[in-house]
Amino acid sequence: MPDSYYSISRLANEYGVEAAAEVANFESANVEAVSEFIREEKVDCDFVVTRAIDVQFSEEHQDRVKAGYDRLVAAGVEATKKTYCAPAEHAETISGVKGAKGCFSYTACHLWPYKLIHHMFSKAIAQGVNMQTNTPVQEISSAPDTDGFWILKTGRGNVRARKVIVAANAYTAALLPEYSERIIPYRAICSHIVTPGKAPFLNNTYALRFADWDFDYLIPRPDGSIIVGGARRAYIRHLEDWYGNVDDTKLIDGARNYFDGYMQRHFSGWENSEAYVDDIWTGIMGYSSDRLPRVGPIPGRPGMFIMGGFSGHGMPQVFLCAQGLADMILGAQSYKDTGLPRLFEESKARLEDKDRIGPVQDFHDPEQEFSLPPVDGGKQAWCFLAACFCVDALIWGFPLTFGVFQNYYSTHAPLAGSTNIAVIGTCATGAMYFSAPIIILIFRVIPRCARWAPITGLIIACLALATSSFATTVPRLIITQGLLYGIGGSIAYIPCILYADEWFVRRKGLAYGIMWSGTSLAGIVLPLLMEALLSHFGHQITLRIWTGVLFALCAPVSYFIRPRIPPTSAHSSSYAFQNPLSNFRFLLSGPFALFQLANVVEALGYFLPSIYLPSYAQSFLGAASFPAAATLLCCNVASAMGSIAMGWFVDHLHVSSCLMLSSVGATISSIVLWGLSSNMPVLYLFCIVYGLFAGAYSSAWPGIMINTVDRERAKGRGVDPMLVFGCLCSGRGVGNMLSGPLSEALFKSQLWNGEVGFGYGSGYGILIVFTGVTALLGGSTYVWKRIGWLV
């Protein structure tokens, strides 16, 4: 796409209107030259002449760009005569882009570069050109030999030449050290988007400009698919991923999911298209330190020429640049006589200019709309993670101490002797788990709501607890301390999960492990705290005190639970949630069903120790209330360590191996240590081992999320990893809610009570076996992977 106004305005400010106009007219002439060549040569390269639509997403940005454009028009720059600036109020209608605050349109073209180059190479070879491929130049001599020849070293031998053109672009500095800070390689990312059926009509090429440095581009293909590139906002601040990086073998992690749902997110009429990312790849570009191409003789190297540093904008320039360079070499023309823009000429002054070193300053413009903080580290990322840790610890930590409340409710008025007390705790955690996908769906459709959800959910949870302090029956406690608290807690907590995916990429598993360890570490203090409060004040005052503590600690940190990428009108929705059912197709896949089945079964038994251990310690082992409550403390301490460790493992091992590791440890500890416990030290040992392994199970979920997303993408379907997380939560919630009444029924059976020894004859024996068996089945995915049902 030739630039008739955007960068040209910047060049006019820096170098004057006349020099800028040369560049604009040159790019326009380049389009005409390419068109003429293709027509004359009858090149089959999918060449299309069309219009380009440049869209601005903020009024301030549009006004600033419009001011530069008006200056060019007033100066009579020829290229602007083919450019149309749409009124702001008509920008969305003309462009078809949601949230557009302004747009420009001008003549452009697009083609398949490979086909064009293949035609040119074929013609050159037919005319006798000796072209050697797969023969990269490894080194160029520092000076010509005594006969005036440069020596080019290759893996197949040396080549001598009087004239040398270095058109290596991003790799120029590897051959010419003086360009190490003048032409910098950097990685960019691009995608191929297709639709399963008939695609909505997209005739133009597009540039979607979110800021001066932040833009995406779209090129429609004749087959209806679309090439979409950009995604700078997703990785720009993580310099090692792209700046000076020539590793083209892997994706830029921060931008891996950027293009999912892209057309549905930005373009009107595409909401139900089911467009998805068919392929995604990176490419290496050469960025010029002064943002201008470098063409002409290389200073200090007679007979050597350069053409490079196009900074990702080579298509509208390179054809005539190559022709001008050929005229200099074959026709002995001076640079001035070639018609190339004066600003492109390489010179000693440009090469020695130390005021423009590297491209990083281009992406830290003080006038930009916003600046993205880095991923995987930095003050803001760690503050976010610390806030999430706090919310996780306090919101989730309270219902997981319900064993202490159950012990109190069962032995104190007015609930002593009541049935279904265990359901209160399982309803709280079950509601938090089960509501997750619904809340995630709402926040994806209306992302701005998620920003205020932590404080909103916190208020709901606190009101539920305050209300529960007046309840005198189990059903009322199930509704307040159980369901309402769980829903409020889920609303407060879900943004932590949504935003963690933006703040952490390579350390994703570790970040989730640290966050989720908060629940377990809170269990060091909360069981003892609740036990002390209940024994001194009773459940009503305890619930009111905890309501105040919860709000006082969580309300301030909710400020830090914010997205890394601020939601804008251009990002009002994502992942095609205008047709939400299409995003749940992964539920029907066999591999996810196996993960979910194991997840549900594991949850049936996972929560039982936290519910029954204090009662077991008091009724069977004769422990006092404090040592009995300490069993939960041991579980939670170990669980915190296990969660962090599992976060590391899931970043390095297949998820099925991680789940099996958790399951085997939980099973052995239940069957051997809990089942054979006859004193408190052995029970404490069980709590530590069980917490270490069983508590780490859900920390392996990021591995399931990645596995599911990658598998669905391989099938040509996009899926939101957060919905995968939400469905895993629901599965765990199903198991959790069923475990309450199921455990009540199993305990009432009193199977083996007094008939066998150790814990198995305590009346809790059936619960011990049930916990061990469900833990073992939770690792069944390892078996399915071994027989080929999982990849």
Secondary structure, DSSP 8 states (H G I E B T S, - for coil): ---SSHHHHHHHHHH-HHHHHHHHHHHHHHHHHHHHHHHHHT--S--EEEEEEEEESSHHHHHHHHHHHHHHHHTT-GGGGGEEEE-GGGHHHHH-BTT--EEEEEEEEE--HHHHHHHHHHHHHHTT-----S--EEEE-SS--TTS-EEEEETTEEEEES-EEE--GGGHHHH-GGGTTTEEEEEEEEEEEE-SS------SEEEEESSSS-EEEEEE-TTS-EEEEE-HHHHTT-GGGTBT----SS--GGGTTTTTTHHHHHBTT-TTS--EEEEEEEEEEEEETTSS-EEEE-TT-TTEEEEE--TT--TTTHHHHHHHHHHHHHS---TGGGT--GGGB--HHHHH--S--SSGGGG--TTSS-----SS-SHHHHHHHHHHHHHIIIIIHTGGGHHHHHHHHHHSTTTTT-S-THHHHHHHHHHHHHTHHHHHHHHHHSHHHHHHHHHHHHHHHHHHHHHHTT--SHHHHIIIIIIIHHHHHHHHHHHHHHHHHHH-STTHHHHHHHHHHHHHHHHHHHHHHHHHHHHHHHHHHHHHHHHHHHHHHHHHHGGG---SS---GGGS--TTTTSGGGGGGGGGSHHHHHHHHHHHHHHHHHTHHHHHHHHHHHHTT---HHHHHHHHHHHHHHHHHHHHHHHHHHTTS-HHHHHHHHHHHHHHIIIIIITT--SHHHHHHHHHHHHHHHTTGGGGHHHHHHHHHHHHHHTT----HHHHHHHHHHHHHHHHHHHHHHHHHHHHHTTTTTTSSGGGGTT-HHHHHHHHHHHHHTTTHHHHHHTTS--
